[in-house]
Amino acid sequence: MQIKAMGIAGSPRRRGNSSTLMRAVLQGAQTAGAETETVYLNDLTYRGCQGCPRCATKGRCIQKDDLTPVFDRLMTAHVWVLAAPIYYDGVSGQMKLFFDRIRWLTWVGRDQRPRLSGKRHAAVILTWEDKPRREYTKVAKVLASYLGWAGDFGEVEIMAEGLLGPANAARKRRDLLLHAEALGKNLVLRQEEAVPHP
């Protein structure tokens, strides 16, 4: 089975710090044999959840926009890497809207069971310019817990890194880049162990 790893970048800057670390994770995943794809949310046109809530009965978000094909590909990805900067003590608007829109993954009729079947692995990457802050690490952990509502992601890996300013600071931090690559390799290896080849 070909492991697929998908990165979702919630930064408005393709070469920003969170995007840079996400690409390093995906590079590590690719080195471990995974097929990788990156989606830059800032390039897409989409709305937030409309609170209809017809996804409960339809089985998916009924809105048709640039996120629709992304959801199709995300459903087949074994490894998810979600990355965003911290703005005003929370994730960027692009990533917040994305999380609002994957609400449909947490519903199955009246049972409200996760929709995703099978084992998956994931990482949440958050970056900011200020000093290291425990409350920002907590934001990452909250996002990681939301993935558990969608399916079996086990223990989601977290990279929550402060002191990353200006926008290109991560590219000069070899220690973080190496850590991110190792994380990507590990996610793929864990996925292979969880879902053995036939």
C-alpha positions as CSV (number, residue, x, y, z in Angstrom):
1,M,0.0,0.0,0.0
2,Q,1.3,3.4,-1.0
3,I,1.2,5.8,2.1
4,K,-0.1,9.2,1.2
5,A,0.9,12.2,3.2
6,M,-1.0,15.5,2.8
7,G,0.0,18.9,4.1
8,I,-2.5,21.6,4.8
9,A,-0.9,25.1,5.1
10,G,-2.9,27.7,6.9
11,S,-0.4,30.5,6.4
12,P,-0.9,33.4,4.0
13,R,2.8,33.1,3.2
14,R,4.1,30.1,1.2
15,R,7.6,30.7,2.5
16,G,6.5,31.5,6.1
17,N,7.7,29.6,9.1
18,S,4.8,27.2,9.6
19,S,4.8,26.4,5.9
20,T,8.5,25.8,5.9
21,L,8.3,23.3,8.8
22,M,5.3,21.6,7.1
23,R,7.3,21.1,3.9
24,A,10.2,19.7,6.0
25,V,7.8,17.2,7.6
26,L,6.6,16.2,4.1
27,Q,10.1,15.9,2.8
28,G,10.8,13.4,5.7
29,A,7.6,11.5,4.8
30,Q,8.7,11.4,1.1
31,T,12.1,10.1,2.1
32,A,10.4,7.3,4.0
33,G,8.5,6.3,0.8
34,A,5.3,8.3,1.1
35,E,3.5,10.1,-1.8
36,T,3.1,13.7,-0.7
37,E,0.8,16.6,-1.6
38,T,0.5,20.2,-0.3
39,V,-2.5,22.4,-0.2
40,Y,-2.1,26.1,0.5
41,L,-5.4,27.3,1.9
42,N,-4.7,30.9,1.1
43,D,-4.8,30.0,-2.6
44,L,-8.3,28.7,-2.3
45,T,-11.7,30.4,-2.3
46,Y,-14.0,29.0,0.4
47,R,-16.4,29.9,3.1
48,G,-16.7,28.8,6.7
49,C,-19.2,26.3,8.0
50,Q,-22.8,27.7,7.4
51,G,-24.3,25.7,10.4
52,C,-26.9,24.1,8.2
53,P,-26.3,21.2,9.5
54,R,-27.1,19.0,6.5
55,C,-23.7,17.3,6.6
56,A,-25.2,15.1,9.4
57,T,-27.6,13.5,7.0
58,K,-25.8,13.9,3.7
59,G,-22.5,12.5,4.9
60,R,-20.3,15.4,3.8
61,C,-20.2,19.2,3.6
62,I,-22.8,20.3,1.0
63,Q,-21.0,23.5,0.1
64,K,-19.3,23.4,-3.3
65,D,-16.2,25.4,-3.4
66,D,-12.4,25.0,-3.6
67,L,-12.4,22.8,-0.5
68,T,-14.6,20.2,-2.1
69,P,-11.9,18.4,-4.1
70,V,-9.5,18.9,-1.2
71,F,-11.8,16.9,1.1
72,D,-11.9,14.1,-1.5
73,R,-8.1,13.8,-1.5
74,L,-7.9,14.2,2.3
75,M,-10.2,11.2,2.8
76,T,-7.6,9.0,1.1
77,A,-4.5,10.5,2.9
78,H,-3.0,8.3,5.7
79,V,-0.8,11.1,7.2
80,W,-2.1,14.6,7.7
81,V,0.2,17.6,8.4
82,L,-1.6,20.7,9.5
83,A,0.4,23.9,9.8
84,A,-0.5,27.5,10.7
85,P,0.9,30.6,12.4
86,I,-0.6,32.0,15.6
87,Y,-2.4,35.3,15.1
88,Y,-4.1,37.1,18.0
89,D,-3.6,34.1,20.3
90,G,-5.2,31.7,17.9
91,V,-4.6,30.0,14.5
92,S,-4.9,31.9,11.3
93,G,-8.3,32.5,9.9
94,Q,-7.5,30.2,7.0
95,M,-6.9,27.3,9.3
96,K,-9.8,28.1,11.6
97,L,-12.3,28.1,8.6
98,F,-10.8,24.8,7.5
99,F,-11.4,23.2,10.9
100,D,-14.9,24.5,10.9
101,R,-15.5,23.0,7.5
102,I,-14.3,19.5,8.5
103,R,-17.1,19.3,11.1
104,W,-18.9,16.8,8.7
105,L,-16.1,14.3,9.4
106,T,-17.3,14.1,13.0
107,W,-20.8,13.0,12.2
108,V,-22.4,9.7,11.3
109,G,-26.2,10.2,11.6
110,R,-27.5,10.3,15.1
111,D,-24.6,8.3,16.5
112,Q,-22.1,11.1,16.0
113,R,-19.2,8.7,15.4
114,P,-16.1,9.6,13.4
115,R,-16.5,9.2,9.7
116,L,-12.9,8.2,8.9
117,S,-12.3,4.5,9.0
118,G,-8.9,2.9,9.6
119,K,-5.8,4.1,11.4
120,R,-4.2,7.5,10.5
121,H,-1.4,9.6,11.8
122,A,-1.0,13.4,12.0
123,A,1.1,16.4,13.1
124,V,0.0,19.9,14.0
125,I,2.5,22.6,13.5
126,L,2.1,26.1,15.0
127,T,4.6,29.0,14.9
128,W,4.8,32.5,16.3
129,E,7.3,35.3,16.7
130,D,7.0,35.9,20.5
131,K,8.7,33.9,23.2
132,P,7.7,30.3,23.8
133,R,4.2,30.2,25.3
134,R,2.5,27.3,27.0
135,E,-0.9,28.6,26.0
136,Y,0.0,28.4,22.3
137,T,1.1,24.8,22.8
138,K,-2.3,24.2,24.3
139,V,-3.9,25.6,21.1
140,A,-2.0,23.0,19.1
141,K,-3.2,20.3,21.5
142,V,-6.8,21.4,21.1
143,L,-6.5,21.1,17.3
144,A,-4.9,17.7,17.7
145,S,-7.8,16.6,19.9
146,Y,-10.3,17.7,17.2
147,L,-8.8,15.2,14.8
148,G,-9.8,12.5,17.2
149,W,-13.4,13.5,16.6
150,A,-12.9,12.6,12.9
151,G,-11.1,9.3,13.2
152,D,-8.4,7.2,14.8
153,F,-5.3,9.4,14.6
154,G,-3.8,8.0,17.8
155,E,-1.3,10.4,19.4
156,V,-1.0,13.4,17.1
157,E,2.5,14.9,17.0
158,I,2.9,18.6,17.9
159,M,5.4,21.2,16.9
160,A,4.7,24.5,18.6
161,E,7.6,26.8,18.1
162,G,8.1,30.4,19.2
163,L,10.9,32.9,18.6
164,L,10.4,32.5,14.9
165,G,10.6,36.0,13.5
166,P,10.8,37.3,10.8
167,A,8.9,35.2,8.3
168,N,11.9,33.3,7.0
169,A,13.4,32.4,10.4
170,A,12.6,28.7,10.2
171,R,14.7,28.3,7.1
172,K,17.7,29.3,9.2
173,R,17.0,26.9,12.0
174,R,18.7,23.6,11.0
175,D,17.7,22.0,14.3
176,L,14.0,22.6,13.6
177,L,14.2,21.5,10.0
178,L,16.0,18.2,11.0
179,H,13.4,17.6,13.7
180,A,10.6,18.2,11.3
181,E,12.1,15.8,8.7
182,A,12.5,13.1,11.4
183,L,8.9,13.7,12.4
184,G,7.7,13.1,8.9
185,K,9.7,9.9,8.6
186,N,8.4,8.7,11.9
187,L,4.7,9.4,10.9
188,V,5.1,7.2,7.8
189,L,6.8,4.4,9.7
190,R,4.1,4.4,12.3
191,Q,1.5,4.3,9.6
192,E,3.2,1.3,7.9
193,E,3.3,-0.5,11.3
194,A,-0.4,0.2,11.9
195,V,-1.5,-0.9,8.5
196,P,0.8,-3.7,7.3
197,H,1.3,-4.3,3.6
198,P,-0.8,-7.1,2.2
